[in-house]
Amino acid sequence: MAKKREATAPVFEPLEGEKLEAGKLAELDYEAQAAQIEAGQEEKTYGFWGKIWHFTKWLDSLKGKHRFKKKTYLWLMLFLGWAGGHRYYQGRWKLGLIYTALCWTGIPLFLCVTDFMEAVPIKADEEGCIVL
């Protein structure tokens, strides 16, 4: 069995005159991570945020793609995110129930902040919808 090599974080620098947006940079990072995994390199994340990243990656693997209005999603996240309102709107009922069941702990509020940081940089289509 081949020994796994430790991966190093890739650095993306824009070409001369090119401007990288947050969404494009995240997309490139995911592609680089997928290539590292495919090449047999070990994923390496550090500290508490690394554990959060692995948890959200696991959650992403469970969900299907849903299309919904970005503005409505962000407003629900702002006012009802602590109870999972944006997850119900997104069509992810099971995760919404988990948010609602744990709303007294503050954990869904923290997850809502990460959901917000994920949704804001995504550009809406001509109908104002995004796909997550």
Secondary structure, DSSP 8 states (H G I E B T S, - for coil): ----EE---------TT----HHHHHHHHHHHHHHHHHTTEE----HHHHHHHHHHHHHHHH----EEEHHHHHHHHHHHGGGTHHHHHHT-HHHHHHHHHTTTTTHHHHHHHHHHHHHTTS---TTSEEE-
